[in-house]
Amino acid sequence: MARDDNRDMERSMDRPAEDRSVDKWADRLMSGGGSMDRAQARQFVRNVYEAAQRDLSERDAQAEYEREE
């Protein structure tokens, strides 16, 4: 098992920081004892990340609009 963990770590070093962050949070979800597999956990994390980015963009746009008035 440790050998697999090392391979995963080596592969993650080649990917962008966002992917490594998604993997980290997906691992946290899976370690919580739920029934999610890795693909489901990664998709859930990506969905949360994208929703948060949209909310921040909307908030920034609203603040800019209010400053211009």
HTML snippet that shows the backbone in 3Dmol.js (N, CA, C, O; Angstrom):
<script src="https://3Dmol.org/build/3Dmol-min.js"></script>
<div id="view" style="width:600px;height:400px;position:relative"></div>
<script>
const pdb = `
ATOM      1  N   MET A   1       0.823  -1.204   0.000  1.00  0.00           N
ATOM      2  CA  MET A   1       0.000   0.000   0.000  1.00  0.00           C
ATOM      3  C   MET A   1       0.860   1.260   0.000  1.00  0.00           C
ATOM      4  O   MET A   1       0.545   2.211  -0.715  1.00  0.00           O
ATOM      5  N   ALA A   2       1.930   1.291   0.778  1.00  0.00           N
ATOM      6  CA  ALA A   2       2.798   2.462   0.814  1.00  0.00           C
ATOM      7  C   ALA A   2       3.412   2.715  -0.559  1.00  0.00           C
ATOM      8  O   ALA A   2       3.623   3.865  -0.943  1.00  0.00           O
ATOM      9  N   ARG A   3       3.694   1.660  -1.289  1.00  0.00           N
ATOM     10  CA  ARG A   3       4.261   1.804  -2.625  1.00  0.00           C
ATOM     11  C   ARG A   3       3.274   2.537  -3.536  1.00  0.00           C
ATOM     12  O   ARG A   3       3.677   3.397  -4.320  1.00  0.00           O
ATOM     13  N   ASP A   4       1.983   2.203  -3.436  1.00  0.00           N
ATOM     14  CA  ASP A   4       0.967   2.890  -4.231  1.00  0.00           C
ATOM     15  C   ASP A   4       0.881   4.364  -3.846  1.00  0.00           C
ATOM     16  O   ASP A   4       0.722   5.228  -4.708  1.00  0.00           O
ATOM     17  N   ASP A   5       0.988   4.646  -2.544  1.00  0.00           N
ATOM     18  CA  ASP A   5       0.953   6.030  -2.088  1.00  0.00           C
ATOM     19  C   ASP A   5       2.118   6.817  -2.676  1.00  0.00           C
ATOM     20  O   ASP A   5       1.944   7.967  -3.078  1.00  0.00           O
ATOM     21  N   ASN A   6       3.297   6.215  -2.731  1.00  0.00           N
ATOM     22  CA  ASN A   6       4.460   6.894  -3.303  1.00  0.00           C
ATOM     23  C   ASN A   6       4.261   7.166  -4.786  1.00  0.00           C
ATOM     24  O   ASN A   6       4.619   8.239  -5.273  1.00  0.00           O
ATOM     25  N   ARG A   7       3.696   6.208  -5.507  1.00  0.00           N
ATOM     26  CA  ARG A   7       3.438   6.419  -6.933  1.00  0.00           C
ATOM     27  C   ARG A   7       2.433   7.547  -7.141  1.00  0.00           C
ATOM     28  O   ARG A   7       2.603   8.384  -8.028  1.00  0.00           O
ATOM     29  N   ASP A   8       1.380   7.565  -6.311  1.00  0.00           N
ATOM     30  CA  ASP A   8       0.395   8.641  -6.414  1.00  0.00           C
ATOM     31  C   ASP A   8       1.052   9.990  -6.158  1.00  0.00           C
ATOM     32  O   ASP A   8       0.756  10.966  -6.847  1.00  0.00           O
ATOM     33  N   MET A   9       1.938  10.049  -5.175  1.00  0.00           N
ATOM     34  CA  MET A   9       2.611  11.296  -4.845  1.00  0.00           C
ATOM     35  C   MET A   9       3.511  11.739  -6.003  1.00  0.00           C
ATOM     36  O   MET A   9       3.547  12.921  -6.344  1.00  0.00           O
ATOM     37  N   GLU A  10       4.225  10.807  -6.595  1.00  0.00           N
ATOM     38  CA  GLU A  10       5.099  11.142  -7.720  1.00  0.00           C
ATOM     39  C   GLU A  10       4.289  11.662  -8.898  1.00  0.00           C
ATOM     40  O   GLU A  10       4.677  12.635  -9.544  1.00  0.00           O
ATOM     41  N   ARG A  11       3.165  11.012  -9.177  1.00  0.00           N
ATOM     42  CA  ARG A  11       2.311  11.470 -10.273  1.00  0.00           C
ATOM     43  C   ARG A  11       1.745  12.843  -9.980  1.00  0.00           C
ATOM     44  O   ARG A  11       1.615  13.669 -10.885  1.00  0.00           O
ATOM     45  N   SER A  12       1.405  13.099  -8.718  1.00  0.00           N
ATOM     46  CA  SER A  12       0.789  14.383  -8.379  1.00  0.00           C
ATOM     47  C   SER A  12       1.774  15.537  -8.508  1.00  0.00           C
ATOM     48  O   SER A  12       1.354  16.680  -8.687  1.00  0.00           O
ATOM     49  N   MET A  13       3.061  15.269  -8.423  1.00  0.00           N
ATOM     50  CA  MET A  13       4.052  16.330  -8.554  1.00  0.00           C
ATOM     51  C   MET A  13       4.113  16.857  -9.983  1.00  0.00           C
ATOM     52  O   MET A  13       4.564  17.981 -10.208  1.00  0.00           O
ATOM     53  N   ASP A  14       3.665  16.060 -10.950  1.00  0.00           N
ATOM     54  CA  ASP A  14       3.689  16.473 -12.352  1.00  0.00           C
ATOM     55  C   ASP A  14       2.455  17.282 -12.732  1.00  0.00           C
ATOM     56  O   ASP A  14       2.423  17.881 -13.807  1.00  0.00           O
ATOM     57  N   ARG A  15       1.458  17.311 -11.889  1.00  0.00           N
ATOM     58  CA  ARG A  15       0.205  17.981 -12.218  1.00  0.00           C
ATOM     59  C   ARG A  15       0.162  19.380 -11.614  1.00  0.00           C
ATOM     60  O   ARG A  15       0.896  19.675 -10.671  1.00  0.00           O
ATOM     61  N   PRO A  16      -0.692  20.235 -12.152  1.00  0.00           N
ATOM     62  CA  PRO A  16      -0.831  21.590 -11.608  1.00  0.00           C
ATOM     63  C   PRO A  16      -1.294  21.564 -10.146  1.00  0.00           C
ATOM     64  O   PRO A  16      -1.865  20.582  -9.673  1.00  0.00           O
ATOM     65  N   ALA A  17      -1.035  22.656  -9.460  1.00  0.00           N
ATOM     66  CA  ALA A  17      -1.383  22.764  -8.040  1.00  0.00           C
ATOM     67  C   ALA A  17      -2.875  22.541  -7.800  1.00  0.00           C
ATOM     68  O   ALA A  17      -3.257  21.962  -6.783  1.00  0.00           O
ATOM     69  N   GLU A  18      -3.717  22.994  -8.723  1.00  0.00           N
ATOM     70  CA  GLU A  18      -5.163  22.814  -8.543  1.00  0.00           C
ATOM     71  C   GLU A  18      -5.523  21.337  -8.499  1.00  0.00           C
ATOM     72  O   GLU A  18      -6.327  20.921  -7.666  1.00  0.00           O
ATOM     73  N   ASP A  19      -4.938  20.544  -9.383  1.00  0.00           N
ATOM     74  CA  ASP A  19      -5.210  19.107  -9.384  1.00  0.00           C
ATOM     75  C   ASP A  19      -4.732  18.454  -8.091  1.00  0.00           C
ATOM     76  O   ASP A  19      -5.407  17.580  -7.547  1.00  0.00           O
ATOM     77  N   ARG A  20      -3.574  18.875  -7.604  1.00  0.00           N
ATOM     78  CA  ARG A  20      -3.082  18.311  -6.341  1.00  0.00           C
ATOM     79  C   ARG A  20      -4.017  18.668  -5.192  1.00  0.00           C
ATOM     80  O   ARG A  20      -4.254  17.856  -4.298  1.00  0.00           O
ATOM     81  N   SER A  21      -4.542  19.884  -5.224  1.00  0.00           N
ATOM     82  CA  SER A  21      -5.477  20.315  -4.193  1.00  0.00           C
ATOM     83  C   SER A  21      -6.775  19.503  -4.271  1.00  0.00           C
ATOM     84  O   SER A  21      -7.321  19.099  -3.244  1.00  0.00           O
ATOM     85  N   VAL A  22      -7.263  19.267  -5.489  1.00  0.00           N
ATOM     86  CA  VAL A  22      -8.465  18.444  -5.676  1.00  0.00           C
ATOM     87  C   VAL A  22      -8.218  17.053  -5.118  1.00  0.00           C
ATOM     88  O   VAL A  22      -9.065  16.502  -4.416  1.00  0.00           O
ATOM     89  N   ASP A  23      -7.058  16.484  -5.428  1.00  0.00           N
ATOM     90  CA  ASP A  23      -6.725  15.153  -4.911  1.00  0.00           C
ATOM     91  C   ASP A  23      -6.700  15.127  -3.391  1.00  0.00           C
ATOM     92  O   ASP A  23      -7.190  14.187  -2.766  1.00  0.00           O
ATOM     93  N   LYS A  24      -6.119  16.174  -2.804  1.00  0.00           N
ATOM     94  CA  LYS A  24      -6.023  16.230  -1.344  1.00  0.00           C
ATOM     95  C   LYS A  24      -7.409  16.233  -0.709  1.00  0.00           C
ATOM     96  O   LYS A  24      -7.668  15.498   0.244  1.00  0.00           O
ATOM     97  N   TRP A  25      -8.300  17.072  -1.249  1.00  0.00           N
ATOM     98  CA  TRP A  25      -9.652  17.136  -0.695  1.00  0.00           C
ATOM     99  C   TRP A  25     -10.455  15.876  -0.995  1.00  0.00           C
ATOM    100  O   TRP A  25     -11.266  15.448  -0.174  1.00  0.00           O
ATOM    101  N   ALA A  26     -10.237  15.284  -2.159  1.00  0.00           N
ATOM    102  CA  ALA A  26     -10.917  14.019  -2.486  1.00  0.00           C
ATOM    103  C   ALA A  26     -10.481  12.932  -1.505  1.00  0.00           C
ATOM    104  O   ALA A  26     -11.306  12.146  -1.040  1.00  0.00           O
ATOM    105  N   ASP A  27      -9.196  12.889  -1.194  1.00  0.00           N
ATOM    106  CA  ASP A  27      -8.706  11.916  -0.216  1.00  0.00           C
ATOM    107  C   ASP A  27      -9.359  12.123   1.146  1.00  0.00           C
ATOM    108  O   ASP A  27      -9.704  11.161   1.831  1.00  0.00           O
ATOM    109  N   ARG A  28      -9.523  13.378   1.528  1.00  0.00           N
ATOM    110  CA  ARG A  28     -10.176  13.673   2.816  1.00  0.00           C
ATOM    111  C   ARG A  28     -11.612  13.182   2.818  1.00  0.00           C
ATOM    112  O   ARG A  28     -12.081  12.619   3.808  1.00  0.00           O
ATOM    113  N   LEU A  29     -12.311  13.394   1.710  1.00  0.00           N
ATOM    114  CA  LEU A  29     -13.691  12.911   1.614  1.00  0.00           C
ATOM    115  C   LEU A  29     -13.760  11.396   1.729  1.00  0.00           C
ATOM    116  O   LEU A  29     -14.602  10.852   2.444  1.00  0.00           O
ATOM    117  N   MET A  30     -12.867  10.725   1.020  1.00  0.00           N
ATOM    118  CA  MET A  30     -12.882   9.267   1.012  1.00  0.00           C
ATOM    119  C   MET A  30     -12.473   8.686   2.357  1.00  0.00           C
ATOM    120  O   MET A  30     -12.932   7.604   2.722  1.00  0.00           O
ATOM    121  N   SER A  31     -11.623   9.381   3.099  1.00  0.00           N
ATOM    122  CA  SER A  31     -11.180   8.859   4.394  1.00  0.00           C
ATOM    123  C   SER A  31     -12.242   9.039   5.470  1.00  0.00           C
ATOM    124  O   SER A  31     -12.112   8.504   6.571  1.00  0.00           O
ATOM    125  N   GLY A  32     -13.290   9.791   5.155  1.00  0.00           N
ATOM    126  CA  GLY A  32     -14.356  10.029   6.122  1.00  0.00           C
ATOM    127  C   GLY A  32     -15.285   8.845   6.318  1.00  0.00           C
ATOM    128  O   GLY A  32     -16.242   8.936   7.086  1.00  0.00           O
ATOM    129  N   GLY A  33     -15.026   7.751   5.649  1.00  0.00           N
ATOM    130  CA  GLY A  33     -15.828   6.557   5.847  1.00  0.00           C
ATOM    131  C   GLY A  33     -17.053   6.474   4.961  1.00  0.00           C
ATOM    132  O   GLY A  33     -17.886   5.584   5.131  1.00  0.00           O
ATOM    133  N   GLY A  34     -17.170   7.400   4.009  1.00  0.00           N
ATOM    134  CA  GLY A  34     -18.317   7.362   3.102  1.00  0.00           C
ATOM    135  C   GLY A  34     -18.147   6.304   2.031  1.00  0.00           C
ATOM    136  O   GLY A  34     -17.167   5.559   2.019  1.00  0.00           O
ATOM    137  N   SER A  35     -19.104   6.252   1.142  1.00  0.00           N
ATOM    138  CA  SER A  35     -19.076   5.226   0.102  1.00  0.00           C
ATOM    139  C   SER A  35     -18.659   5.783  -1.263  1.00  0.00           C
ATOM    140  O   SER A  35     -18.877   5.132  -2.286  1.00  0.00           O
ATOM    141  N   MET A  36     -18.066   6.973  -1.289  1.00  0.00           N
ATOM    142  CA  MET A  36     -17.633   7.567  -2.555  1.00  0.00           C
ATOM    143  C   MET A  36     -16.372   6.884  -3.066  1.00  0.00           C
ATOM    144  O   MET A  36     -15.462   6.573  -2.297  1.00  0.00           O
ATOM    145  N   ASP A  37     -16.334   6.657  -4.370  1.00  0.00           N
ATOM    146  CA  ASP A  37     -15.073   6.203  -4.947  1.00  0.00           C
ATOM    147  C   ASP A  37     -14.264   7.443  -5.332  1.00  0.00           C
ATOM    148  O   ASP A  37     -14.753   8.567  -5.218  1.00  0.00           O
ATOM    149  N   ARG A  38     -13.041   7.238  -5.781  1.00  0.00           N
ATOM    150  CA  ARG A  38     -12.133   8.357  -6.063  1.00  0.00           C
ATOM    151  C   ARG A  38     -12.687   9.298  -7.137  1.00  0.00           C
ATOM    152  O   ARG A  38     -12.592  10.517  -6.994  1.00  0.00           O
ATOM    153  N   ALA A  39     -13.254   8.756  -8.193  1.00  0.00           N
ATOM    154  CA  ALA A  39     -13.789   9.599  -9.273  1.00  0.00           C
ATOM    155  C   ALA A  39     -14.946  10.460  -8.767  1.00  0.00           C
ATOM    156  O   ALA A  39     -15.036  11.638  -9.112  1.00  0.00           O
ATOM    157  N   GLN A  40     -15.822   9.888  -7.960  1.00  0.00           N
ATOM    158  CA  GLN A  40     -16.946  10.649  -7.409  1.00  0.00           C
ATOM    159  C   GLN A  40     -16.451  11.743  -6.476  1.00  0.00           C
ATOM    160  O   GLN A  40     -16.941  12.871  -6.514  1.00  0.00           O
ATOM    161  N   ALA A  41     -15.477  11.406  -5.639  1.00  0.00           N
ATOM    162  CA  ALA A  41     -14.936  12.390  -4.697  1.00  0.00           C
ATOM    163  C   ALA A  41     -14.272  13.538  -5.446  1.00  0.00           C
ATOM    164  O   ALA A  41     -14.469  14.702  -5.096  1.00  0.00           O
ATOM    165  N   ARG A  42     -13.487  13.220  -6.474  1.00  0.00           N
ATOM    166  CA  ARG A  42     -12.829  14.268  -7.264  1.00  0.00           C
ATOM    167  C   ARG A  42     -13.868  15.157  -7.960  1.00  0.00           C
ATOM    168  O   ARG A  42     -13.711  16.378  -7.994  1.00  0.00           O
ATOM    169  N   GLN A  43     -14.921  14.556  -8.510  1.00  0.00           N
ATOM    170  CA  GLN A  43     -15.957  15.344  -9.183  1.00  0.00           C
ATOM    171  C   GLN A  43     -16.686  16.243  -8.192  1.00  0.00           C
ATOM    172  O   GLN A  43     -16.976  17.399  -8.501  1.00  0.00           O
ATOM    173  N   PHE A  44     -16.985  15.723  -7.007  1.00  0.00           N
ATOM    174  CA  PHE A  44     -17.649  16.516  -5.974  1.00  0.00           C
ATOM    175  C   PHE A  44     -16.790  17.731  -5.606  1.00  0.00           C
ATOM    176  O   PHE A  44     -17.292  18.852  -5.526  1.00  0.00           O
ATOM    177  N   VAL A  45     -15.503  17.501  -5.386  1.00  0.00           N
ATOM    178  CA  VAL A  45     -14.596  18.593  -5.033  1.00  0.00           C
ATOM    179  C   VAL A  45     -14.537  19.618  -6.163  1.00  0.00           C
ATOM    180  O   VAL A  45     -14.575  20.821  -5.908  1.00  0.00           O
ATOM    181  N   ARG A  46     -14.445  19.156  -7.400  1.00  0.00           N
ATOM    182  CA  ARG A  46     -14.413  20.086  -8.539  1.00  0.00           C
ATOM    183  C   ARG A  46     -15.706  20.902  -8.612  1.00  0.00           C
ATOM    184  O   ARG A  46     -15.664  22.104  -8.876  1.00  0.00           O
ATOM    185  N   ASN A  47     -16.849  20.259  -8.382  1.00  0.00           N
ATOM    186  CA  ASN A  47     -18.128  20.970  -8.418  1.00  0.00           C
ATOM    187  C   ASN A  47     -18.181  22.055  -7.344  1.00  0.00           C
ATOM    188  O   ASN A  47     -18.641  23.166  -7.604  1.00  0.00           O
ATOM    189  N   VAL A  48     -17.711  21.733  -6.141  1.00  0.00           N
ATOM    190  CA  VAL A  48     -17.697  22.716  -5.055  1.00  0.00           C
ATOM    191  C   VAL A  48     -16.770  23.873  -5.415  1.00  0.00           C
ATOM    192  O   VAL A  48     -17.122  25.037  -5.225  1.00  0.00           O
ATOM    193  N   TYR A  49     -15.584  23.553  -5.934  1.00  0.00           N
ATOM    194  CA  TYR A  49     -14.617  24.577  -6.320  1.00  0.00           C
ATOM    195  C   TYR A  49     -15.200  25.509  -7.388  1.00  0.00           C
ATOM    196  O   TYR A  49     -15.094  26.730  -7.274  1.00  0.00           O
ATOM    197  N   GLU A  50     -15.815  24.931  -8.422  1.00  0.00           N
ATOM    198  CA  GLU A  50     -16.379  25.743  -9.497  1.00  0.00           C
ATOM    199  C   GLU A  50     -17.523  26.624  -8.988  1.00  0.00           C
ATOM    200  O   GLU A  50     -17.645  27.778  -9.397  1.00  0.00           O
ATOM    201  N   ALA A  51     -18.358  26.087  -8.101  1.00  0.00           N
ATOM    202  CA  ALA A  51     -19.458  26.870  -7.541  1.00  0.00           C
ATOM    203  C   ALA A  51     -18.921  28.027  -6.701  1.00  0.00           C
ATOM    204  O   ALA A  51     -19.448  29.138  -6.759  1.00  0.00           O
ATOM    205  N   ALA A  52     -17.885  27.768  -5.931  1.00  0.00           N
ATOM    206  CA  ALA A  52     -17.277  28.826  -5.120  1.00  0.00           C
ATOM    207  C   ALA A  52     -16.670  29.909  -6.009  1.00  0.00           C
ATOM    208  O   ALA A  52     -16.780  31.098  -5.707  1.00  0.00           O
ATOM    209  N   GLN A  53     -16.029  29.500  -7.103  1.00  0.00           N
ATOM    210  CA  GLN A  53     -15.457  30.482  -8.032  1.00  0.00           C
ATOM    211  C   GLN A  53     -16.547  31.351  -8.658  1.00  0.00           C
ATOM    212  O   GLN A  53     -16.376  32.562  -8.800  1.00  0.00           O
ATOM    213  N   ARG A  54     -17.665  30.731  -9.031  1.00  0.00           N
ATOM    214  CA  ARG A  54     -18.780  31.506  -9.601  1.00  0.00           C
ATOM    215  C   ARG A  54     -19.315  32.502  -8.583  1.00  0.00           C
ATOM    216  O   ARG A  54     -19.564  33.661  -8.916  1.00  0.00           O
ATOM    217  N   ASP A  55     -19.495  32.050  -7.328  1.00  0.00           N
ATOM    218  CA  ASP A  55     -19.993  32.942  -6.287  1.00  0.00           C
ATOM    219  C   ASP A  55     -19.055  34.125  -6.068  1.00  0.00           C
ATOM    220  O   ASP A  55     -19.508  35.260  -5.925  1.00  0.00           O
ATOM    221  N   LEU A  56     -17.756  33.862  -6.042  1.00  0.00           N
ATOM    222  CA  LEU A  56     -16.790  34.944  -5.865  1.00  0.00           C
ATOM    223  C   LEU A  56     -16.827  35.919  -7.040  1.00  0.00           C
ATOM    224  O   LEU A  56     -16.745  37.133  -6.851  1.00  0.00           O
ATOM    225  N   SER A  57     -16.950  35.385  -8.243  1.00  0.00           N
ATOM    226  CA  SER A  57     -17.019  36.247  -9.425  1.00  0.00           C
ATOM    227  C   SER A  57     -18.263  37.131  -9.389  1.00  0.00           C
ATOM    228  O   SER A  57     -18.205  38.318  -9.710  1.00  0.00           O
ATOM    229  N   GLU A  58     -19.377  36.543  -8.999  1.00  0.00           N
ATOM    230  CA  GLU A  58     -20.619  37.318  -8.901  1.00  0.00           C
ATOM    231  C   GLU A  58     -20.501  38.391  -7.831  1.00  0.00           C
ATOM    232  O   GLU A  58     -20.950  39.520  -8.027  1.00  0.00           O
ATOM    233  N   ARG A  59     -19.903  38.046  -6.708  1.00  0.00           N
ATOM    234  CA  ARG A  59     -19.733  39.001  -5.616  1.00  0.00           C
ATOM    235  C   ARG A  59     -18.814  40.143  -6.060  1.00  0.00           C
ATOM    236  O   ARG A  59     -19.087  41.308  -5.773  1.00  0.00           O
ATOM    237  N   ASP A  60     -17.733  39.809  -6.757  1.00  0.00           N
ATOM    238  CA  ASP A  60     -16.816  40.839  -7.254  1.00  0.00           C
ATOM    239  C   ASP A  60     -17.508  41.750  -8.259  1.00  0.00           C
ATOM    240  O   ASP A  60     -17.317  42.965  -8.229  1.00  0.00           O
ATOM    241  N   ALA A  61     -18.305  41.174  -9.146  1.00  0.00           N
ATOM    242  CA  ALA A  61     -19.024  41.968 -10.142  1.00  0.00           C
ATOM    243  C   ALA A  61     -20.026  42.893  -9.473  1.00  0.00           C
ATOM    244  O   ALA A  61     -20.170  44.050  -9.870  1.00  0.00           O
ATOM    245  N   GLN A  62     -20.713  42.394  -8.467  1.00  0.00           N
ATOM    246  CA  GLN A  62     -21.685  43.223  -7.743  1.00  0.00           C
ATOM    247  C   GLN A  62     -20.980  44.362  -7.019  1.00  0.00           C
ATOM    248  O   GLN A  62     -21.454  45.498  -7.044  1.00  0.00           O
ATOM    249  N   ALA A  63     -19.864  44.075  -6.382  1.00  0.00           N
ATOM    250  CA  ALA A  63     -19.120  45.117  -5.673  1.00  0.00           C
ATOM    251  C   ALA A  63     -18.607  46.181  -6.644  1.00  0.00           C
ATOM    252  O   ALA A  63     -18.649  47.373  -6.338  1.00  0.00           O
ATOM    253  N   GLU A  64     -18.127  45.760  -7.803  1.00  0.00           N
ATOM    254  CA  GLU A  64     -17.655  46.719  -8.802  1.00  0.00           C
ATOM    255  C   GLU A  64     -18.803  47.583  -9.304  1.00  0.00           C
ATOM    256  O   GLU A  64     -18.642  48.792  -9.478  1.00  0.00           O
ATOM    257  N   TYR A  65     -19.952  46.976  -9.536  1.00  0.00           N
ATOM    258  CA  TYR A  65     -21.127  47.714  -9.976  1.00  0.00           C
ATOM    259  C   TYR A  65     -21.515  48.769  -8.943  1.00  0.00           C
ATOM    260  O   TYR A  65     -21.813  49.910  -9.295  1.00  0.00           O
ATOM    261  N   GLU A  66     -21.510  48.385  -7.677  1.00  0.00           N
ATOM    262  CA  GLU A  66     -21.899  49.305  -6.610  1.00  0.00           C
ATOM    263  C   GLU A  66     -20.884  50.450  -6.474  1.00  0.00           C
ATOM    264  O   GLU A  66     -21.267  51.579  -6.168  1.00  0.00           O
ATOM    265  N   ARG A  67     -19.598  50.166  -6.698  1.00  0.00           N
ATOM    266  CA  ARG A  67     -18.588  51.233  -6.623  1.00  0.00           C
ATOM    267  C   ARG A  67     -18.773  52.235  -7.741  1.00  0.00           C
ATOM    268  O   ARG A  67     -18.520  53.424  -7.550  1.00  0.00           O
ATOM    269  N   GLU A  68     -19.214  51.777  -8.918  1.00  0.00           N
ATOM    270  CA  GLU A  68     -19.378  52.660 -10.065  1.00  0.00           C
ATOM    271  C   GLU A  68     -20.601  53.547  -9.940  1.00  0.00           C
ATOM    272  O   GLU A  68     -20.676  54.578 -10.610  1.00  0.00           O
ATOM    273  N   GLU A  69     -21.558  53.183  -9.108  1.00  0.00           N
ATOM    274  CA  GLU A  69     -22.776  53.992  -8.979  1.00  0.00           C
ATOM    275  C   GLU A  69     -22.558  55.213  -8.143  1.00  0.00           C
ATOM    276  O   GLU A  69     -23.487  55.996  -7.939  1.00  0.00           O
TER     277      GLU A  69
END
`;
const viewer = $3Dmol.createViewer("view");
viewer.addModel(pdb, "pdb");
viewer.setStyle({}, {cartoon: {color: "spectrum"}});
viewer.zoomTo();
viewer.render();
</script>
